[in-house]
Amino acid sequence: MNARIKVIAFDADDTLWNLQSYFDQVEKEYCALLSDYGSARFISAELFKTESANMAELGYGVKAFTLSLIENAIRVSNGTVPAETLERIMKAGRSLHFIPATPLPGVYETLKTLHERGEQQMILFTKGELLDQEQKLRRSGLRPFFHDVHIVSDKTDDAYRHLCDLSFCSPESFIMVGNSFKSDILPVLRLGGWGVHIPSPYEWQHEKTEEFDHEHLIRLSHFADLLTCGIL
């Protein structure tokens, strides 16, 4: 297997560092701020609807999330939410630009080992806002381990196909490592590539999808297991 894999691509958020728990905490604070307009369950459900409706236009990331927070607050309050509350919501959303991006257990050591082996091209492939993702990568200290970095608006089949073309490899010699079955695994399997799924304890609602077994799919519990799973 090792000889067949030419390119290893890695997801960033909730694969290399923790992100979703920070979004969950902001959403919890948000529901508390809007408690006059409904239960936390109601506010969260309405926020999910607002985010989903905005996704085609705003995409993913902190800015899109913050705009959805504000829009949803105005909507569920019928336009009566105080300016002070909107300001607090905006500050909570903006705080997500400054998460520490500390590598998860085993990530730094594993990437360092793979990089030193030099047997495959290592690429960071993630979706979201360009500046935000670049800054998180810089804070993480992981940038030196990657030969290239690609930040896209969404991880579609075409985006993976283009990545393979840019990396001069076929899908059959490409492997993607990530926490999201929907974004990191499914498109790659459809193209004939390989996927390593390392689930995160925190899952964004938009990333939920039905999972299945596949001959090109490897499931791991810990990032460090990449070194001993026999795939690389």
N, C-alpha and C positions, 0 to 999 in steps of 0.2 A: 504493500500500500504506500509506504513512504516514497518509493521511487515514482509513483504515479502522481502524487500531489506536487504541483509546481507553485501554487499560490495559496497562502492562507490569509483570509480576510477576517477581521474582527469587528464586531459591533462595539459601540462605546458605552452608552448609557445603560446601566444595570447589568452590564457584562464586565466591563473593566472597572467601573466605579458605581457607587450607589447614586441614583437620581430619584426614582419614583417615590421613595419614602418622603423626600422633601416636598414633592408636589402634593402628596397625601396630607402632609402636615399643614400646608397652606390651604388646602381645601377644607380641612377641619376648622381652621381659624375663620375661614370665609363663611362657613355655615353658621358659626357662632355669631359673626357680625350681622348676618341676615336672619337671625332667629325670630325676629318680629314678623317675618313674612312666610314662615313655614318651618317644618321640621328639617333636621339635617338630611334626612333621607329624601325629602322633597326637593330641597335646594340642590343636592348633588345630582339627582335625576334630571332636573332642569338644566343644570350646568352641562351634563353629558349631551343633552339634546342641542344646546347652543354650540358646544365644541364641534359636534358632528356636523352641524349645518355650516359652520365656518371653515371646516377643514379644507375644502376644495379651494377656497380663496386665500386663507391665511396659512395653511400648512401646519407644521409642527413646531414646537419650541416654546420658550418662555413668553415671547411677545404675543404669539397667538393665544396662549393660555390666559395671559393677563387681559387681553382685549375681550376674550370670552367671559372672564370673571366680571368685568365691568358691564358688558352688555347684558349678561344674565341678571346681574343685580338690578339694573334699571327695569328689566322686563318683569321679574318676579315681584318687584315692589310697585309696579304700575307707575314708574317714574317718580316715586316719592322718596327714594333712598337719599339720605342727606349727603351733601358734598364731603363732609368729614369722613363718612363711612367709605365713600368711593376713594378718597385719598388713602385710607388705611388699606383698602383692597389693592390699590395700585402699588403701594409700598411692599405689601406681602408678595405680590407677583414678581416685582423687580428683584426681591431678595434672592430669587432662584438663579439669578445671574452670578451669584457669588458662592455657590456651594463649593466645598473644598475639593471635590473630585479626587479624593484619596483612593488609590488602587485597592480593590477588594482583596481579601486574603489569597495569597498564591499568585496573584496576577503579575506583579513586578518580576518575581523570580522566574516564573514560567516564560514570560516574554523575553527576558534576558537570556535564558537558556536557549530558546528557539532562535533568537537573533544570533547568538554566538555560534550555534551549529551552522547557520548559513545555508541550510539545505533547501529552503523555500523562500520565495519572496513574501514579505509580510506587509499587509496593507490594512489600514484602518478604514472601514467603510460604514458610515453612519448617516442618519438623516437628521434634519433639524436646521437651525439657523447657523449660518457660516461662522460669524464672529463668536457666538456663544460656544459652539463646539470647539473652535480653535482655542479659545481661552481655557476651557476645561481641560483640553489635552495638554496645554502648556502647564497648567497647575498640577496635573497628575504626574508629571515627570516621565511620561512614557513615550514621548515623541521620538527619542533616539532609536527606539526599537523598530520603527516602521520605515520601510523603504518609500512608502507613498501614503497619502491621506486623501480620501474622497468623501466629501460631504454633499449629500443630495437632498432634494426636497421630499423624496419618497423612495422606498426600496421596492421598485416594481421589477417585473421580469426583465423589461427592457433595460433598466438601470444595471442589473446584474450582468446581462448580456454585454452591455457596453463596457462594464468593468473588466470582463474577461478579454474583450477585444483590446482594451488599453494595456492590459497586462500580458498580452500575447500568449494566452493560454486558452485551452478548450474548457468548457464546463466540467468535463470529466476529470480534469486535473486541477480543479478549483474546489476549495473547501471553505465554508463560512462558519464562524464560531459566534454564537449569540444566544441571548436569553429569550428572544421572541420567536415562537414557532411561526407565527404569521408573517413577520417581516424578515427574519434572518434565515429561516429554514425552508419554508414552503416554496418560495420563488426559485430557490437554488435547486431543490429536488425536481421541480417541473422542468428545469433546463438540463437535467442529467448530472448535476454536480453533487457535492457532498455537504452534509450539514452536521455540525456538532451543537447539540442543544444543551445549554446549561441554564436551567430555569432560575429565575430570581424569586425570592420570597415575596416581592412586591410586583404586581402585574397591573398595568394600565388597562382599563376596560376596553379601549379601542384595539388592543393587541390580542384580545381573547379570540380564539378560534378552535375548531375541532382538531385534535391531534391524531396521528396514526403512526404505525411503525413502517419502516421502509429500509430496503437493503443498503441505501446510501446514508442512513441516519444513525448517528451515534449519540446516545444520551449519557451525560455525565452529571455528577452531583457537585463537583468542585472543579474550579478552573485548573488547578494543578494536575488534575487527572489527565490533562492533555498529554503530559509527558510519558504516561504509562499506559495509555489506552490502546496503543498499537496502531493508531491511525497516522501518526507523524513520526 
